[in-house]
């Protein structure tokens, strides 16, 4: 479970990259942090749901490629 979404943490970097629609940053973050794709936020869904909600198919595909479910 993620408690820190600051830009200093991998989950935070990924969160902000998804919100910003920055697929290149998402890919780099996933590549460098193999445990972050399925992280979830307290009381919320994970990154795959977030990206789908943002309507960014490219990022959704990247998350699935890196094991998000």
ROKE-63703 format. One line per 3 residues: number of its first residue (from 1); their letters; for each residue x, y, z of C-alpha. Coordinates in nm, 4 decimals. Each point is the difference from the previous one (the first is absolute). Layout:
% ROKE-63703
NUM) a) X:Y:Z  ... $
% end
This chain:
% ROKE-63703
1) xxx) 0.0000:0.0000:0.0000  0.1262:0.3455:-0.0896  0.0048:0.2736:0.2593 $
4) xxx) 0.2422:0.2336:-0.1764  -0.0792:0.1492:-0.3402  0.2642:0.2694:0.0143 $
7) xxx) 0.2267:0.0462:-0.2994  0.2801:-0.1511:0.2102  -0.1466:-0.3507:-0.0083 $
10) xxx) -0.0419:-0.2363:-0.2960  -0.3749:-0.0278:0.0605  -0.0230:0.3787:0.0153 $
13) xxx) 0.1926:0.0429:-0.3230  -0.2248:-0.2579:-0.1671  -0.3160:0.1610:0.1371 $
16) xxx) 0.0925:0.3446:-0.1283  0.1180:-0.1363:-0.3359  -0.3375:-0.1696:-0.0489 $
19) xxx) -0.1915:0.3141:0.0949  0.2216:0.2048:-0.2354  -0.0410:-0.2543:-0.2814 $
22) xxx) 0.3769:-0.0419:-0.0236  0.0357:-0.3496:-0.1481  0.3790:0.0223:-0.0292 $
25) xxx) 0.0348:0.0754:0.3707  -0.2461:-0.2786:0.0845  0.2054:-0.2469:-0.2036 $
28) xxx) 0.3285:0.1083:0.1588  -0.1451:-0.0200:0.3502  -0.1451:-0.3458:-0.0614 $
31) xxx) 0.3253:-0.1224:-0.1550  0.2052:0.1204:0.2966  -0.2452:-0.1126:0.2722 $
34) xxx) -0.1364:-0.3463:-0.0677  -0.2105:-0.0052:0.3171  -0.2011:0.3173:-0.0575 $
37) xxx) -0.2466:-0.0982:-0.2768  -0.2497:-0.1617:0.2389  0.0294:0.2390:0.2904 $
40) xxx) -0.3296:0.1298:0.1391  -0.0965:0.3117:0.1897  -0.1795:-0.0108:0.3367 $
43) xxx) -0.3723:-0.0095:-0.0717  0.0507:0.0155:-0.3762  0.0881:-0.2093:-0.2994 $
46) xxx) 0.3407:-0.0453:-0.1593  0.1824:0.1558:-0.2895  -0.1787:-0.1993:-0.2699 $
49) xxx) -0.3353:0.1340:0.1161  0.1429:0.3514:0.0245  0.1362:-0.0112:-0.3548 $
52) xxx) -0.3258:-0.1414:-0.1352  -0.1896:0.2769:0.1758  0.2283:0.2541:-0.1642 $
55) xxx) -0.0859:-0.1575:-0.3364  0.3618:-0.0565:-0.0969  0.0067:-0.3275:-0.1934 $
58) xxx) 0.3755:0.0179:-0.0639  0.0713:0.0153:0.3735  -0.2551:-0.2739:0.0719 $
61) xxx) 0.1825:-0.2241:-0.2486  0.3365:0.0810:0.1605  -0.1305:-0.0858:0.3447 $
64) xxx) -0.1367:-0.3322:-0.1242  0.3284:-0.0721:-0.1780  0.1808:0.0501:0.3323 $
67) xxx) -0.2372:-0.2289:0.1887  -0.2710:0.2263:0.1394  -0.3342:-0.1659:0.0545 $
% end
